[in-house]
Amino acid sequence: MQGAARGRGGTASKPEYVKEQQHGEIPAPRFGHTTTLVGNSRVVLFGGATGDSGRYTITADAYMLEAASNTWSRIQAEGAVPSARAAHAAACVDHSQMVIYGGATGGGSLSSDELFLLDIRNEERSQWMSVPVLGPTPGRRYGHTMIFNKPLLIVFGGNNGQQAECDIWVLDVERSPFQWNEVSVMHTRCPLPRVYHSAEVCREGPAAGMMVVFGGRTPDNRSLKDTWGLRQHRDGRWDWVEAPTKRGNPPEPRFQHSAIFLNSKLLIVGGRGSDVNKPLPTAVYDTETCEWRNVASVNRFRHACWGMGPLLFSYGGFDHKSPSAPTADLQVLDLDRAIAASMATTGVTTDDEVTNDAEETASASVARQQGSITPDSMMNLQPGGATGSRGGGRLPAESTRPATPPRRVSAPQVAPGRGSAEGLSGGDVRVSSQVYVSVEKDFTHLVKKVAIESLEDEGRKIQAANVLANVTAGSNCSGVASFVIENLLQPTTWQPDPDPNRFLLHAGEVAQLCDTVLQVFKSQDMVLKLRAPIKVYGDIHGQYLDLMRLFARYKAPTDGEGGDIDSMDYLFLGDFVDRGSFSLETVCLLFALKVKYPNQIHLIRGNHEDPTINAIYGFRDECRRRLKEDTEDPESCWNKFNRAFEYLPVGALVENKILCLHGGIGGSIGTVKEIDAMERPMHVAQIPQTPYEQRITDMLWSDPSDNDSVQGVTLNETRDPDGTGRIVKFGPDRVEEFLQANNPLSMIIRAHECVMDGFERFANGKLITVFSATDYCGHHKNAGALLFIRRDLTVVPKLIYPMERNHSTWDQSMLQQRPPTPPRPVPRARRLGEDDGGDW
């Protein structure tokens, strides 16, 4: 059965695998082999055991399957052919290149600890080679797993001939000469030693970048059903996290099974438990919702599997009905159809609560997408090519690796008709279909998920037809910065000083902090190049309590309890000061964090980081009153703050796909290069006279038009009541033009405007406004939000709502003198939905 009907056995309500006809040089029936997808539809089978019960023969066979036509051909490769083996591991390291390691050779013997590479880029002259490796190796073993998470090969577990192991070894294919290093994990909580388990890399969703391990058998022959994720933090440390189960029941214990990922879903295929005659269903674990469900059984163990789009393939292995002889069956299952049938049968339930967002840390592992190997890597190895020496051995948990550069993110391969529930998309950047909402009345940690469309304030602006559619502490980290962080970064316990005219620091200490952070700003680009995962904050405006609440609900930039700075970047989009009562706390903490974590904490400039503006909207008066200083003094703290502000970056690119800035693109900004070319110190002209000055005004002051139906560039009557035309609004067509002209950009994230739900989509979801202060100026009862950009570039809004307070935290005298800019004029009609599950 070929084409569109592939894998559609059984009925719509009870799908089954389809046994497909095969052609060409079909391999003999076997078990303990590997199948490795090495191209769009090419699969390499290697090794395994053939023959009947008691008369098995271990092989070194290599075959190629063209999966589109189910045609097999034997690979006649030259070079250092590996010895015959079964229960080994294989992984694709580049298009048409795969490696194998370990295995058993029969009679209780194990294969050597050599790493072999098969290069089939030239099908007429395929080549085997032994990869030269320096130093210690994982040793001889069988029943282990090996995956490739660029640039690392990772070997885990298996049996060394004496006992089962739970050790982890990595080899960096981009660093020559090659060597294996054993990994130490940060915590003692980790999987049991095991053999015949499965492991695969998750490349989408909250567990993106993790090696996920399931099941296996312990040294005392006990079958397992646990699921673990191995992640590497940006500072080089590794740890294990056990996968939570929110709904459904974990699979039955099993070993000698297979596993693949379909987007963010883990599939556990086949395997055997205590009863060899009992077929086990294919189990599906959704890393987005932490839910297990079962689909059709492949009725095999010691088989091999691979996935192509929505199709799951299985080859060979033992049939539970007659487990004495292996099969040569090629079976296919349409996973979309099978999962849909399972959901229709069991229904979709909801829980009431979500635990706090462990998603952030879990998705923050150092994900590495499969890609080309560098010229110095395996593809150009020649036997005996290793030169030089390097220290080998164990990688301590605290060892550091260079900072991960921004990576290219490929669009996920999605079959037609799939992914519609994932939220509005901006190219391969997408907005989550669900939003985290903190529903506390105090500093508790109750968080719910609601459907994004239930936020009617936010969703009203999108056209109706599309609505559904490494941590390194700064070397110059001063004592002042450390003191500020220790005393101000208190997410659950911070309270304002009873004396509103007093501040934690003396003026001299504040000045020292400003001088220190100024040097950090000077060393960084005008447009920062950042990586995901990252949290993006909008305007804070001196609302320090809201900042602490966001840190308490959704984790804080600290390496202590409740923090995630070891795995997460933070980006603040300006307007730290003015209007609120705690501008000094806000800006001093952000400056201190920038000094301590210069490569993880990122600040860009807003329109209130300007002496002309913050002289009249409250910040100058706060400095005068609480620091007891003469703000007219050129060396005053207020002037030092503004000198630092003039060197702030003005934009940030996240993975080269998302542009973050404070205001907008107005009518004058056409390229990112124009923003990057802006000079520092940057002075903002109050009446722009040149195209350059207009670009600065547009970047800091412009807003999107009122909704998607208003095109072009129009007057911004709210911010420019005199109608000078210097401050404008820009339509969705300008957003489209800008993104097209700056490929591969897919989205703009900006701040600057109060929006009722804390965030708001515009231009069919290709621009998002985020605002982090709640109840703006005590008038609007708006929510505050941050945007969490996951490693797969899904943008997840996380909200807090206004709290009931005895005293206003907004500057009341300023409100009377200068009323706030109103939020976008929409009716408020929030509806809280039910929780849809949890996250890693």
N, C-alpha and C positions, 0 to 999 in steps of 0.2 A: 504494500500500500504506500504510494508515494504522493508528493505534492501537498495540496492544502489539507488533505484528509489524513496526513501522517499522524500516528499516535492516537487516533480516535477510535479505539476499540470499545466494546461494551455498548452501553447506552448513555444518553446524556445525563441521566441521574446516577448511573453506576459505571463510570469510565473504567477501562482496563487497558493494559499494555497490549501493543500489537507486535506479533512476531513477523519481522519483515524478511523478504526474500533477499539473498545475497548473491553476488556475482564475482567472477574472477578467481584469484588464488585464495580461496577462503581458508583461514587458519584452522588447524585441528582443534577439536574441543579441548578446553583447558580451564585451569583455575589458578589463582595467585599471580595473575599477570597484571600489567598496567595498560591503560589506554590514555593517551595524552593528546588533547586538541592542540595542534601546532599551527593552525591557520584558520581561515574562515570556515572550511568544511573538511579539513584533512585531519585524520586521527592516526596516531602511531601506536600500534600494539607492540609490547615487548615482553618476552620471557613468559614465565608461568610453567605449569606442569601439565602434561598431557597423559593420556592412557587411562586404563581402568583401575579400579580399586586394588591396591597392593602391587600394582605394576606401573607406577607413575614414572615419567621421564621428565626431568627438569630441562628446559630449553633456553636457548638464546635467540629464539626467532624474533624477527622484526618485520612487521607488515604495515602497509599503509592502506587506510580506508578512505575513499572519497565518499563522504557521507551523503552527498547530494544524490548519488546514483547507487550507493551501497556496493561499490566495486572495490575489491581487495587486490593488492599487488604486493609481492614479497620485496622487501628492501634488501638489496645486495650491496652492503656497505663495505668500503675498504677501511684500512687502518686497524687500530687496536680494539678489536671486537671484545666486548665484555664477556666474561664467562657466563655459562647458563645459570639461571637463578629464578626463584619465585619469592613471593612475599617481600619484594623490594619496593622502592618508591621512585617515582618519576615526576618531573615537572618541566613545563615549557618555560624557557628563559628568553626566548625571542622568536619572532616569526620563523618557523621551520628549523628551530633548534630546541633540543630537549636534553635533559641530563637525567641520569639514573644513579642511585646510590643504594648499597647494601643488598640484603636478601639472603635466602638460604639456598644451598646447592644440593641438599639431600643427604641422607645418612647422618644427620646431626651436624653437618658442616655448614659454615657460613662463608659467603663471598668476601672478597677483600674489601678494604675500606677505601678503595679508589673511587673517585668521582669521574664518570664517563659522560662525554658529550656526543650526541648524534647530530650532525649537520646535514640537513636534506635540502638546503637551498638550491643545490644543483642535483636534481633527481637522477641525472645520468651518472653522477659520481658522488653518491652519498658517502659520508666519512664519519667513522668513529674515532674518537681520540680520548686518551686519558688526560684529565686536567691536572697539571702539576700544582700541588698544594704543599705549602711549607708548614712545619710544626705539627702539633697534635690534631687528631681527627675525631669525629664521633665514634670511631671504632666499628668493628664488625657488628651487625645487628640485622634483625628481620622483624617484620610486623610493625615497622615504624611508619611515620609519615614525613613527607618532604613537600614543602610548598615554596613558590617563588612570589615574594612581595617586594617588588623592585626597590632597591637593588639587592635584596637579601634572599638567599636560599636559607630556609629554616627547617632543620631536622628536629623532630620531637619523638621521644618515647621509643617503644619497641623493646625487643629482647636481645641482650648481648651474648646469648648462649648460656648464660648462668642465671639471669634474672631479668624481670621487666624493669624498665627505666622510666623516669619522668624528666630527663634532662633536655635542655634546649641548646642547639648549636646553630650558629649562623655563619654564612660566608658571603662577603660583599663582592659581587661580580664586577663592580666598577673600580675595585682597588686591587691592583696587581703589584707584586706577586700575591696569589690567593692564599688565604689561610682560614681555617675554621677557628671560631672562638666560642667557648662555652659561655652561656648567659647566666648571670645571677639575677634573680627576681627580687623586688623590693620587699615583699611580704612573705610570711611563712604559709599563708593560705594558698594552696595550689592543687592541681589535680593529683590524684593517686598515680603511682607507676602503672603503666598499662601497655598492652600489645594488641594488635589488630583493631585499633581505633580508626577514626577518620579525622581529617583536618582539611580545611579549605579556607581561602581568603575571602572575606566579605568586602565588596568594592562599592556598595551603595548603602545609604541609610545610616542610622545612628551607630552601627558597628563597623562602618567603613574603615578599612585598614587593619582590622583584626584578623589574626589566624584563629578560627573557631574550631575547637576540638570536641568530638562527641564520642561517648561510649568506649568500647574496648573490653579487655579482660585483664583482671588484676593478677598478681603473682599467685594468689590462692584460687585461681580459676573462677573468680566471681565476675559475672557480666555486669557492665556499668550502663547507666543511662544519663550521666551528667553531661552538661554542656559548659565549656569554658572558652573565654576569649583571651588571647595573648596580645598585649599592646605594648608598644614602645613609646615613651614620652619624648618630648623634644629635647630634654637634657640627657637623653641616652638611656635612662632607666627603663626597666621592663617590669611589668606585673601581670598577674592573672586576675580576671574578673569572672565570676560565675554568672551565667545567663539567668535572669529572673524569669519566672513563669507567672503571667497575669491571668491567663485563661487557658482552658484545655488541660490535658494531662500529658506529661512528658512521655516519650516513646517507651516501649518495653525495653528492658536491658538487652543489649546485643553487642556482638563483635563480628569481625569479618564482613562488614558492610561497606558501603561507599557513601560519599557526601558530595554535593555540589551546591552552588548558590545560583538562584534565579533572582536577579536583582537583589533585593534585600531579604529574600527568603532562603533559609537553609533547608535543604532536603536531605533526609537520612534515608538511604535507599537499601532495602534488603537487609541481609545479615542473618545471623542465627543467635538464638538464646539457648536456654538449657535444653530445650526440646528441638533436636535437629530437624524433625519432620514438620515443625510448625512454621508456616510462612509468616513473615512480619510485614505489616503495612508500611508504605512509604510515609514517613512523618515529615511534616512541614512546620518549620518554626519561623514566624514572622518577627524579625528584629525590630520592626517599627512598633508593633503592638504587644510583643512578648507573648504571643499566643501559639499554642501547638494545635495541629489538627492532622488527621490521617487521610491519605488518599490510597489509591489502588496498590496492591502488593506486586512487586516484581518477581516474587517467588524464587529468589536466588540468594546465595551467599558465596563469598570468595570470587565474586564477579568484578567487573570494572564498569564505571559509569563516566559519562560526560554530558554536558548540556550545550545546546545550540539554540539560542533564542528561547522560545517557549517549549522546546522539545527536550525531553530527557531520554538519553540512550543508555542501554545496558548491554554488555556483551559477555558471554561465557558464564563460568561459575557453575555451582551445583544447584540442581533443582531439589527443593525440599521433598518432593514426592519420591524421588529416586536418587538419594545423595551419594550413591556409590560411584557414579561416573559423571564427569563434567559435561557441559553442553557447549555448543557453538552457536547459540541463539543470539540474534540481534533483536532486541526488544525496544520499542519506542512508546513514549507516553506524552500526550499533549497536556502539559502542566496547567495551562490556563483553564482548560476545560475541566481537568480533574479538581483543581482548587475551587473553581466556581461551583461544581457539584457538591463538594464537601461543605462549602459555606451555605449552600441552599438547604442542605440536609440538617446541619447543626444549628443554623441561624447565627446571627451576630449579636452577642450580648455586650453589655457595658458594665463597668465597675463605677463606684462612686468616687474613689480617690485615686490619685496618682502619687506615687512617691516622688520626692524631689528629684531634680533632673540629673540623674547619673548619666543620662544620654550624653551630656557635654564631654565628660571625661572619657567615656568609652569611645566616642567618635573621634577623640583627639589623638588616638594613636598615630604613629607616623605612617600614614597610608602611602603605599607605593604602587603606582599603576604599572602594569606590564608594558614594556616598550623595547626599543632598540638598545642593544648593548654597544658601549663605546668602543672606539678602535683599539683601546688597550685591554679589552675584555675578552671573553671566551671565544668569540667568533674568529679571532685572529691568533688563537693559541697554536703553537707548533710544539710537538713533543720536545721536551727538554728546554722549553722556552723560558722557564722561570729563572730570574736573576735577582741578586740582592737578597737581603734578609730583613725580617721584621719580627718584633716581639710577638709571640703567639700566646695562646692559652685563654684564660678566663676573662670575660668581660664583666667587671664588677657592676653592681646595680647603679652606682653613682657615676660610672664612666660617662664622658660626654662625647657627643658627635657634633660635627659642624651643623650650624643652623640649616634647616631644610629650605631650599630656595623655592620660590613660587613654581608650581608645577602646571603642566598642561593638563586640562581636564577634558577628557573625551565625552561626547554625548553618549549616554547609556543607549544600548541597543534595545529598543522597545518595539514590540510587535504592534502592528496596526490595531487600533482600538483599545490599547492598554495605556494605563497611566492617567486616565482622565480624572481620577480622584486625587491626584497628587497636588493639585493647586495650579494657579496660573503660572505660566512659564515665561521666562525670558531667555530664549535659546536653551542652553543646557543648564541655566540657573532657573530655579523654580521657587515659588512661595509655597510653604507647607499648607495643606488644606486644614490644619488644626493649629490652634493657638493655646499657649499655656496661660492660665489666668490664676493669679494669687487671690484667694477669697478670704484672707485673714482679716480679722479686726484688730489684731495685735501682732506680736512677732512670732506667731506660730508658722508652721511650714506647710499648710494645706494648699495644694495647688491642683487645679482642675484643667482638663483639656476641653475646649469648646470648638465647634466647627467654625471656620473662619467666616462663613457666610451668615452666622448668627450675629455677627457684629455689624448691625445695619448702618451705624454711623460710618464705619470704614468702607463697607462694600458698596455704598450708594454711588460712589464716584466712578466706578468702573461701568462701562457700557453693559447694559443688561444682557446682551447676547453673549458676553464673554465672562460673566461673573462666575459661572461654574467651570467655565473652561479651566624650640630648644631653649631652656631658661638660663640666662646669664645675668647675674647681678652686676650692675654697673661698677666698674673699677673705681669710679669717683663717688660712690655712694657715701654721702656725708653722714656724720652723726645726727645732723638736723633732720635729714630725710628719714633715717631710721627711727628717730624719736617721734616724728609726725605719724609715721605708719603705725608704730606701736600704740600711740595714744588716740589716734583718730579712726583707724580702720577697725571699728567695732560694730559690725553689722547688726547684732542683736541687742546690744546694750548701750549704744551711744545715746547720750542725752545732752541737750544744750546747756551751756553754762548758765546758772541762775542770774548772773550779771551780764546783760546783753552788751555791755561796753567793754568786756574783757575778752582776750584771746589767748590761746594756748601758748603761743610763741611771742617773744619780744621782737621788736622791729628789726634789730640787728640779725636775729636768727632768720627771719623772713627774707631779709635782703640776701643773706648767704645762700638760702635755698634758691632764690631767683637767679643769682649769679651762676650757681652750679647747673641748673637746668638749662640756662641760656646756652651754655657750651654744648650740651647734648643736642638741642635744637639746631645749632649751627652745623653740626656734623651730619645731619640727615637731609634727605632729598626734599624738594618742594612737594613732590607727589610720591608718597611712600609706596613701596611694593610689598604687599602683605600676603599672608598665607591663611588658609582656613585650616581648622575651625577658628572662629573669631566672634566675639560679641561686640555689637555696635550700639552705642548709646547716643541719644539725641540731646537736645537742650536740657540742662540741669538748672541753670539760673539760681544758684545758691540754695537749692532745695536739698540740703545735705541729708535730711531724714529720708527722703525718697531714694537717694543714692544708696544709703545703707539698707533700706528695705529691698531694693533690687539685688544687692549683694547677698542679703540674708536668704532671699527666696531662690536665687538662681546662681549661687556661688560667687566668691569674691576673689580678687587678684592677690592671693596670698598662697604661700606654700604650706600653710598650716591647715588645721581642721576647717572644713567648709570652704577650702580654696581650690583653685584649679589652674593657677598660673603656670604649673609645670606642663600643662597640656593645652593651653588656651591663650590666644592673644585678645587684647581689649582695645577698642577704638572708640574715642570720644569725639563727637563731631562739632565741638565748639559751643559757645554760649555757656561757659562754666559759671559766669558771674552775672551780677545785676538782678534787681527786682526781689530776689530772695534775701532772707536774713542771714544766710550762712555762706556767703560767697568766699570768705577767707578759708573756712574749713574745706570747701569744695576744691578750690584751686590749689591750696597748699597740699592736700592729700594727692591730687592728681600729679602735681609737680614732683612730690616725694616718690610716688610710684614710678614716674618716668625716670627719675634718677636711679632708683634701685633696679628697675627692669627696663632698660632703654630699648631692648629689642622685642618686648612683649606688650608694653603699654604705649599706646600711640594717641597723640593729641593733634587735632587740626584746628584751624582758626575759624571762629564764628564772627558775626558782625559786631558782637559785644566785646570782643577782644580788640578794642579800639579805644584809645584815650578820649576821643571826641564823644563816643557813645557812653562808655562807662563812667565818664565824669558827671553825667547828668541822670543816669539810671540807677545810681545807688552804690556802686563799688568804691568810688573815690570817697564818698562820705563814710562808708564802713571802714576803710583804711584809716581815715582821719580819726574816727571815733574809737575804734578798738585797738589800734596800734599807737595811738597818742602821737601822731606825727603831723608834720606840716607837709601836705601833699604838693605844695608849690616848690618844695625843695627838689632839685633835679635828682638827688640821690635818695629820695623817699621811696618807700616800698611800693607805693602806687605807681610811681614812674618806672621802677625796676620791673614790676609786673608787666607793664605795657611794653617795655623794651624786649622782654622775653616773648610777649605776644607777637611782636613784629617779626620774629624769626620762626614762628610756628609754621609747620607745613600747612598747605591749604587743601590737599587732596590725598586720597589713598586708593590704590588699585588692589583689590583682593583677587588673587589668582589670575590677574589680567582679565577678569570677566566682570567685575563689579566695581564701578567708580563710586567712591564715597566723598562727599563734600558737604559744606554747610548749607548753602542756599540753593543754587541751581545753575543752569547754563544760560538763562536769559535769552537774548537775541543775538549776542555777540560772540559767544564761545562756540567754536566749531570743532576743536580737537583737544585731546588731553595734552598734547605738546604745548599748546598755548597756555595751559595752566602751569605745566612744569617749568615753562620759561619765565614765569613771574619772578621778580627780583625781591631779595630781602636785604635790609629790613623793608617790609612792605608798609607803605603809608596809603591810607584809604582817602581818596579825594571826596569831599562832601558834595561837590558838584563836578562830576567827571567832565574833563575837557578833551580828552584824547581817546582813541579806540582802546588803548591799553588800560586807561583808568576805568573805562566803561566795562571792560572784561572783569576787573576786580570787583566793581559794583555788582555786576550780574552774578558773579560767583558767590558773594556774601549775602546779597539782598533779594535776589529774584525768587519767585514762587511759581509753582505750576498753576495753570488756569483752574477755574472753579470745578470743572469736570472734564471728562474725555471728549465732550462734544464741542468744547471751545478751542478752536485751532489757532495757530499762529502766535504772534507776539502782541500782547495787549497791555494797556495801561494797568498799573497796580495802584488802584485808587486808595486802597487801605494804607499802603506805605508811602504813597506819593500823592497826598491829597491836593497838592498844587498843580498836578498834571504836567510836570516838567518832562515826563517820559524817560527819566533816568532810571527809575525802578520799575521793572516790568513783570508781567506774567508770561509764561511760555506754555504752549499747547502740546498735546501728545504727538503732533507731527514733528515738533522740534526734537522731542525725545527720540523718535524713530530715526530722524535724520542724523542725530548725533551718534547713536549707537551704530548705525550703518557706516558712518564715516570713520569710526574708531574700532573696527573689527579687531579682536574678537569680543569686545564689550557686549554684554547682554542685559545689564541692569544698572540703574543709578540709585543710590541710597543717599538721602539728604535729610536735614533736620529743619531748623529755622521756624517752623510753623507749629502752633498748637493744633493737634488733631484729637478728636474726642476719644477715640479708642487707643490712643498712644501710638498708633501706626496707621498709615493709609496708603492704599495702592492707587496708582495713576498710570495712564497710558497703557491700559490693558495689562497692568502688573509689571511693567518694565521700569517703573520708578516707584520707590517707596519713601514716604516721609515717616520719620520716627521722632518722637518727642517723649522725654523721660520724666519730666516733672509732672506731678499730678495736680489737679485742681488749680490750673494756672491762675496766678494772682488772686486766688481765693474766690474766683468768680465762676469758673466754667465747669467744675466737677469732672474734668477729663481724666481718663486713665493715663498712666505712664507706661512706657514700654522700652524694651531692648530688642534687638534683632540678633538672633543666634544663627550664624552662617555655618552650617555643618560642612564636614569635609567634602561631601558630595555636592556642595553648593545649594542645598535646600535651605531657604531662609525661613526660620521658625520664630514668629513673634512671641514674646513672653511679657505678660502684662501684670501691673499692679493697679488697684483702684484707690481712690482717695480714702484716707482714714479720717475718722472723726477726731478732731483736735480741740483742746480747750483754748489754745492760743494760736493765732495765725502765724505761719512762718514766712509770710510775704511782707515786704516793706510797705506798711500802710500809708505812710506819708508820700512815698513814691507813687502809689496807686492813685492818690488824689491828684498829684501834679501831672502824672503821665499815665493815663489809662492804658491797659494792655491791648495789644493787637488782638482782635477777636479771633476765635478759631474758625475753621472753615464752616460756613453756615449750613449745618445739617441738623435735622431733628434727632434727638437721642432716643433710641429704642433698643436697648440691649436685652438679649435673652441668653441666659446661661444654659448650655447644653450639658449632656452627660459625658463623663470621661470615656475615652475610647481606648484606654489601655495604657501601657507604660513604655519605658525605654531602657536601654542598656545604660 
